[in-house]
């Protein structure tokens, strides 16, 4: 049975859309993918190049962009290939790799968003000690801790999921190997594992949500005491982008991993999964860049510098 499990491929049913609309859906998903990868890579590059962005907040933001890039590359390229191919198979090993990567990225982003809330708390509530409390070494340790926590989630759940016997149908009613969709094909009792996985996911959600709730409660108290309207505006601007990303990402994660199975259907699961695996990685850099003057300023400065260099080279060639 184990040999049969390892040798057989799974078949991803994908996003079941009308054949007439398939071309348009493909074009939209491809465009979102290109925008998401480009925006995240540009964000990482700007933070590396511009010295004004060499701060703890932007260091953590560069980590978020790296996670989003890996996250969307884990699922969307395979989805796009399946949409134009008759063969929609994914190997047993490939399915396991996909599960590990998306679990790692989700878990890491959970923790990182909590750490970013703590960073905002220190910046607003204890600005005089900000450089001490959030120095470079601390930022590296916090980022490493987030990556370690996410990787641990992937390393724990992936082997257990893939060790179940899959001796029946090979049709996964999803566009990627998400654990709940894969477990429906197992010809063994997975109820205990699903309960343990549910508890694990709740704990992984509760830890960062608690940090976020505590941080923003203290931030609101501090902002309420501020007498300067300019100070209040700056504090709200600093935190609003992060709160927007937190609301989007945790809302989708709450539906997928916390709500009971009675609330789930394959169609709803695919819609929510498409939102947080395709849309969210595109929204994160756009939200931070469009609502942040430092990032837009760095982009303009870098663009002007690159344009002037290109013009100068062109003039030299003409001479």
C-alpha positions in Angstrom: 0.0 0.0 0.0 2.9 2.4 0.9 4.5 1.7 -2.5 1.2 2.4 -4.3 0.8 5.6 -2.4 4.3 6.9 -3.3 4.1 5.9 -6.9 0.7 7.3 -7.8 0.2 11.0 -8.7 -2.6 13.2 -7.5 -4.9 15.0 -9.9 -5.8 18.6 -9.1 -9.3 19.5 -10.2 -8.3 23.2 -10.0 -10.7 26.2 -10.3 -13.7 24.9 -12.1 -14.7 27.8 -14.3 -16.8 28.1 -17.3 -14.9 27.2 -20.5 -15.9 30.5 -22.1 -14.4 32.4 -19.2 -11.3 30.3 -18.7 -9.1 32.5 -20.9 -10.1 35.6 -19.0 -9.6 33.9 -15.6 -6.2 32.8 -16.7 -5.2 36.3 -17.8 -6.4 37.8 -14.6 -4.5 35.3 -12.4 -1.4 35.7 -14.5 -1.6 39.5 -14.3 -2.0 39.3 -10.5 0.9 36.9 -10.2 3.2 39.2 -12.3 2.1 42.3 -10.2 2.5 40.5 -6.9 6.0 39.1 -7.7 7.2 42.4 -9.2 5.8 44.6 -6.4 7.3 42.4 -3.7 10.7 42.2 -5.4 10.6 46.0 -5.9 9.8 46.5 -2.2 12.7 44.3 -1.2 15.1 46.1 -3.6 14.0 49.6 -2.4 14.5 48.6 1.2 18.0 47.3 0.4 19.0 50.2 -1.7 17.6 53.3 0.1 19.4 54.0 3.4 16.4 55.9 4.7 14.5 52.6 4.8 17.2 50.8 6.8 15.0 50.7 9.9 13.5 47.8 11.9 10.0 48.4 10.5 11.2 48.2 6.9 13.5 45.3 7.6 10.5 43.3 8.9 8.5 44.5 5.9 11.2 43.1 3.5 10.8 39.8 5.3 7.0 40.0 4.6 7.7 40.6 0.9 10.0 37.7 0.7 7.4 35.4 2.3 4.7 36.7 -0.1 7.0 36.0 -3.1 7.6 32.4 -2.0 4.0 32.0 -1.0 2.5 33.0 -4.4 5.2 31.1 -6.3 4.3 27.9 -4.4 0.7 27.7 -5.8 0.1 30.0 -8.8 2.6 28.7 -11.4 1.2 25.2 -11.0 -2.4 26.5 -11.2 -1.6 28.5 -14.4 0.1 25.4 -16.0 -2.9 23.2 -15.1 -5.3 25.8 -16.6 -3.7 25.3 -20.1 -2.8 21.7 -19.8 -4.7 18.5 -20.1 -2.4 16.8 -17.6 -3.3 18.3 -14.2 -1.3 15.8 -12.1 1.1 16.5 -9.3 3.4 13.9 -7.9 3.2 12.6 -4.4 6.6 14.3 -3.5 5.5 17.5 -5.3 2.3 17.6 -3.3 4.3 17.2 -0.1 6.7 20.0 -1.0 3.8 22.2 -1.8 2.2 21.5 1.6 5.5 22.2 3.4 6.1 25.5 1.6 2.6 26.9 2.1 2.5 25.8 5.7 5.9 27.4 6.4 4.9 30.6 4.7 1.6 30.9 6.5 3.1 30.1 9.9 6.0 32.5 9.3 3.6 35.3 8.3 1.4 34.7 11.3 4.4 35.3 13.6 5.9 38.1 11.6 2.6 40.1 11.6 2.6 39.8 15.4 6.2 41.0 15.6 5.4 43.9 13.3 2.7 44.9 15.8 5.2 44.8 18.6 7.5 47.0 16.5 4.7 49.6 16.1 4.0 49.5 19.8 7.7 50.3 20.7 7.8 53.0 18.0 4.7 54.8 19.3 4.7 54.1 23.0 8.5 54.1 23.7 10.1 56.1 20.9 13.1 57.2 23.0 14.3 53.6 23.5 13.2 52.4 20.0 16.7 52.1 18.6 17.8 50.1 21.7 14.8 47.8 21.9 14.7 47.2 18.2 18.4 47.2 17.3 19.7 45.2 14.3 20.5 42.1 16.4 17.0 42.0 17.9 15.4 42.4 14.5 17.5 39.5 13.1 16.5 37.3 16.1 12.8 38.2 15.7 12.9 37.4 11.9 14.8 34.2 12.5 12.2 33.2 15.2 9.3 33.8 12.8 11.0 31.7 10.1 11.8 29.0 12.6 8.2 28.9 13.9 6.8 28.7 10.4 9.3 26.0 9.3 8.5 24.0 12.5 4.8 24.0 11.5 5.6 22.7 8.1 8.1 20.1 9.3 5.6 18.7 11.9 2.4 18.6 9.8 3.8 17.7 6.3 5.2 14.2 7.2 2.1 13.2 9.1 -0.2 14.3 6.3 1.8 12.4 3.7 2.1 9.2 5.8 -1.6 8.5 5.6 -2.5 5.8 3.1 -4.1 7.2 -0.1 -5.4 4.1 -1.8 -8.6 5.4 -3.3 -9.5 8.4 -5.4 -6.6 10.5 -6.6 -8.7 13.6 -7.4 -8.0 16.5 -5.1 -10.9 19.0 -5.3 -8.7 22.0 -5.1 -6.1 24.0 -7.1 -3.2 23.1 -4.8 -2.4 20.5 -2.2 -4.1 22.1 0.9 -4.2 19.7 3.8 -8.0 19.5 4.3 -8.5 18.8 0.6 -5.8 16.1 0.6 -7.0 14.4 3.8 -10.4 13.8 2.2 -8.7 11.2 0.0 -7.1 9.3 2.9 -8.5 5.7 3.4 -7.8 5.9 7.1 -9.3 7.6 10.1 -7.9 11.1 10.2 -10.2 12.6 12.9 -7.6 12.6 15.7 -5.0 14.2 13.4 -7.5 16.8 12.3 -8.3 17.7 15.9 -4.7 18.0 16.8 -4.0 20.1 13.7 -7.0 22.3 14.6 -5.6 22.9 18.1 -2.1 23.6 16.6 -3.6 26.2 14.2 -5.6 27.8 16.9 -2.5 28.2 19.1 -0.5 29.6 16.2 -3.3 32.1 15.6 -3.8 33.0 19.2 -0.2 33.8 20.0 0.3 36.5 17.4 -3.3 37.8 17.7 -2.7 38.3 21.4 0.5 40.2 20.7 -1.4 42.3 18.1 -4.3 43.0 20.4 -2.1 44.0 23.4 0.2 46.1 21.2 -2.7 48.1 19.6 -4.6 48.5 22.9 -1.5 50.2 24.3 -1.0 52.2 21.1 -4.6 53.5 21.2 -4.1 54.5 24.9 -0.9 56.4 24.0 -2.5 58.0 20.9 -5.5 59.1 23.0 -3.2 60.9 25.4 -1.3 62.7 22.7 -2.1 66.4 22.5 -0.6 67.0 19.1 -2.9 66.3 16.1 0.2 65.8 14.0 1.4 63.1 16.4 -1.9 61.3 16.3 -2.1 61.5 12.5 1.5 60.1 12.2 0.7 57.3 14.7 -2.5 56.3 12.8 -0.7 56.4 9.4 2.1 54.2 10.8 -0.3 51.6 12.1 -3.2 51.6 9.5 -1.3 49.7 6.8 -0.3 47.0 9.2 -3.9 46.7 10.6 -5.3 46.4 7.0 -2.9 43.6 6.2 -3.6 41.8 9.5 -7.4 42.0 9.0 -7.2 40.5 5.5 -4.7 37.7 6.2 -6.1 36.6 9.6 -9.7 36.8 8.4 -8.9 34.3 5.6 -6.9 32.1 7.9 -9.6 32.1 10.6 -12.1 30.8 8.0 -9.8 28.1 6.7 -8.3 26.7 9.9 -10.6 27.7 12.8 -14.3 27.5 11.6 -15.9 24.0 12.0 -16.3 21.8 8.9 -20.0 22.5 8.8 -19.2 26.0 7.5 -17.0 24.6 4.7 -17.8 23.5 1.2 -15.2 22.8 -1.6 -16.3 25.9 -3.5 -16.0 28.2 -0.5 -12.7 26.7 0.4 -11.3 27.3 -3.0 -12.6 30.9 -3.1 -11.0 31.7 0.3 -7.8 29.9 -0.5 -7.6 31.8 -3.8 -8.0 35.0 -1.9 -5.1 34.4 0.6 -2.8 32.6 -1.8 -3.2 34.8 -4.9 -4.8 38.2 -3.9 -3.1 38.8 -0.5 0.5 38.5 -1.7 -0.3 41.2 -4.3 -2.2 43.5 -1.8 0.4 43.5 0.9 3.1 45.5 -1.0 0.6 47.7 -2.6 -1.0 48.6 0.7 2.3 49.4 2.3 3.7 51.3 -0.8 0.6 53.3 -1.6 -0.1 54.3 2.0 3.5 55.0 3.0 5.3 58.3 2.0 8.8 56.9 2.8 8.3 54.0 0.3 6.8 56.2 -2.5 9.5 58.8 -1.9 12.2 56.1 -2.1 10.7 54.7 -5.3 10.6 58.2 -6.9 14.2 58.9 -5.9 15.4 55.5 -7.2 13.4 55.9 -10.5 14.9 59.4 -11.1 18.4 58.2 -10.4 18.0 55.2 -12.8 16.5 57.5 -15.4 19.3 60.0 -15.1 21.9 57.3 -15.4 20.2 55.8 -18.5 20.0 59.3 -20.1 23.6 60.0 -19.2 24.7 56.7 -20.8 22.6 57.5 -23.9 24.2 60.9 -24.2 27.7 59.4 -24.0 26.9 57.0 -26.8 25.6 59.8 -29.0 28.8 61.7 -28.4 
